[in-house]
Amino acid sequence: MWTAKESHHKNLYNVQYTGESDTEWKDCRDCTEVSEIECDLTMNLLPPHRTYTAKILTVPETMDYDADPDVFPQTTSPTFNPYRESNISSVKFTVEAVDERTVTVNITDILTSIHENGKQLTIRDIFKNDLKYKVSYYKSGSTRKRDFISDSSMAVLSELDAGQSYCFMIAAYIPSRPRTTQQGAWSEQFCMKRKAIDTQGLTVGAWVGVFILLTVLIIISTVTILCYRRYKQRYQTMQTSQASGPI
């Protein structure tokens, strides 16, 4: 991306680029005589581990062939290493409860603009084992956040407080990069409600309540049965006494 001064004439632009070990500038076919002030060089800056420089050349729409091309504005970009300096956007993820104290976080690797053999590569295809994910989570109502670094696109978080709701955020994390570009953009926050975590049973408090309720029901049932049996026994005794007495 570049800026251009206002002009009475409509200008077009050519973009050239060169690698750190190249001896000449190369033309970018997709960035020749473009009217916009930006152009995508992604597929030209390969392999991404190298350091590149871009040059922007102004080309008047109506070319005066007698004019010296060096008088038209041009500029050279700072050097750029795609592998170490490119921005990484936010990721998407899902959270699944394993039990009341454990959840699994599944992260979707971002697609890049790089294609290889007809396949659109993900950031995992580019960074491989250098790519990690930072999972930041905290208990609802608490300001204390915890961070977990996952080496893969799946993270298992255990030892959560049973029956509590938690919120999660994810960012791509590449420790091998310079500190300023190690972390990608944070994802949107996702909060898991309490009932979503308690999929394997009730909380301890709920179990106590159920136990008390069952105990009360058992006591009531037992007392009812005993009273009925005692009443039945007394009734049968009275009936026997009346049948054996004089008339």
N, C-alpha and C positions, 0 to 999 in steps of 0.2 A: 504494500500500500504506500502511496506517496501523495504529496500535495502539489498543486499547480497554481500559479498566479493567474488572476483573471486576465483575459485577453480578448481583443476584438475579433481575433481569428480563432477558428476551431482547430485545436491541435490534436494530433494523434501521438501515440507513444509506442516505442519498441522497448522490450525488456530483454536484457542479456544477463548472463550469469557465468561464473567461473568457480572452479573448485580450488582448494588450497594448493594443489600440486599442478594445476593446469597452467599452460603458458599463454592461452588466448581466451577471449570471450566467446561464448556460444550464444546463438540466437535461440529464443524460445518460440516455437512455431505458433503456439496458442496465444502468445503475447506480442504479436506483431501488428502494428498499426491499430491498436485498441484505443477507444475513446474514453473508457473508464479510467479511474485512477487507482486501479487495483488489478492484480492478475494472479492466478493460481499456478505456482511453480512446483507444487508438491511432487509430481511425477518426474520432474527434472532434477530435483535435489536428492538423487540416489547414487550410492548408498547413503542413508541418513546419518552415518557416523562421521562423515566428512564435514569440513567447514566451508561455507560458500559465501560469495558476495554477489550482489545484483547491481545492475546498472540500468538507469532509466534514461532513454533518449527521446527528445521531443522531435516529432516529425510534423511539420505544417501540413494541413489538409491539401492546400494548393502549394505544391513544391516549386520553388524558384531554383531551377537547376544551376543558375549562375551564382547562387548564394553559397557561402562557405558553410558546410554542415556543422562546423565547430561553433558557430555563433548561436546555435539553438541550445536552449537550456538542457542540461543533463546533470544527473547526480548519481552518486554511488552509495549503496547501503552499507551499514556496518556489517561485519562478518556475522554469520549465523550458522549454528550447528543444530540441525533438526532433532537429533537424538538427545541432546543435552538441554536445548532451550525451548522447544515447541511447547505451547500451552496445551494442557489436557483438560477437557471439559468434564462436567459432572457425570457420574455413573448412575445407573438404575439398579435396584436390588430388591429382594424380598426377604422376609423374616418368617421362619416357621418354628413353632414350639416343638421341642423334643419331649420335655417333661416340665414340671412346674419350676425348675431351676435352670433349665438349659434351652437355648435357642440356636438355630442354624441360620446364618446369613448367606444368601446366594447372590453373587454379584455378576452383572452382565458386562463383559469386556466391551469397551467402546470400539466402534468401527472407525478406522482412519480413512483418509483419502487415497491411500496407496493400494493399488491393485497389482496382483502378481498371478500370472497364468489364469486370468479370468476370475480370480477370487479377490474380494475386498478384504484386506487384512485388518485384524483387530490390534489394539495396543499390546495384547499378549503376544501376537505374532511378531511384533517389532521388538519389544523389550524383553520378551522371554522371562528368564529367572530374575532379571533386574526389577520386574514389576511386582510390587506388593500393594496391599490395600490397608489403609488406616481406618479402623472402625471406632468411632467415638460414640459412647452411649452413656446414659445417665438415668437414674430412677426419677419418675415423675414427681415433681415437687422438690427435687434436690438440685443444687447448683454444682455438685461435685461430679465432674465428668471423668470417665475412664477411657483409655485408648488401648486398642488391641491391634497389633500388626499381623496381618495374614499373608503368608507366602503364596497363597492360591486365590482363586475366585470364590472360595467358600470358607467361612469362618464359623467356628463353634464357640459360643460364649456360654460358659457354665458358671456355677456358683452365684447365680442371680438370687435375689431374695424372693422366696415363694410368695405368690399372691400379690406382687407389686407390678405396676405398669412401668415400662421402659421405653425410652426414645432413642433412635439410632440415626447416625449420619455416616456416610462413607466418602472417602476420597482416594484416588490413585496416589501411590507413594513410591518414589524411585530414589532410594538412598544414594545411589551412585552419581546422581546429578548434583550440580551446585545447589547450595542451600536455597537460593531464591526460586528455583524451579523444581525442587524435589516433590512438591505436593500439587496435585491437580485441584480443580474446583470442588467444593463440598457438594454433596448431593442434597436433595430435598430431605427434610427431616420426616421420619416415620415413627409413630408412636404405637406400640402394641398395648392393647387394653388388657386388663387383668384376666378376663375370662378367656382371652386368646392364649395366655400363658398356662392357665390351669386346665390343660386338656387331659391330664392323666389322673385327675381326682380332685377332691375338695381340699381346702386348706385345713390346717390343724384345728383352727377355731371352729370351722364348719363340721369337722369330724366329731369334735366334743359335743356340739349341739345335737348332732344326729344320735350320738350315743346316749345323751341324756333323754332325748325324746323316746328312743327305743326302750330305755329302762323304765320310763314312766308308763309307756303302753304295756310293757310286760307286767309291771306291778298291778296296773288296773285290771288287766285280763286275768291275772292270777287271783286277785281278791274277788272278782266277779264269779269266777269258777268255784272258788271255795265257798262263797256265800250261797251260790245256787245249790251246791252239793249239800251244804248244811241244812238249807231250807227243805230240800227234797227229802233228806233223811228224817227231819222232824215231822214232815207231812206224812211220810210213810208210817212212822211210829204212832202218830195220832190215829191214822186209819186202822192200824192193827189193834190198838186199844179199844176203839169203838166197836170193832167187829167182834171182839172176844168178851165184851161186857154183857150183863143180863138185860133182857128186854122188859 
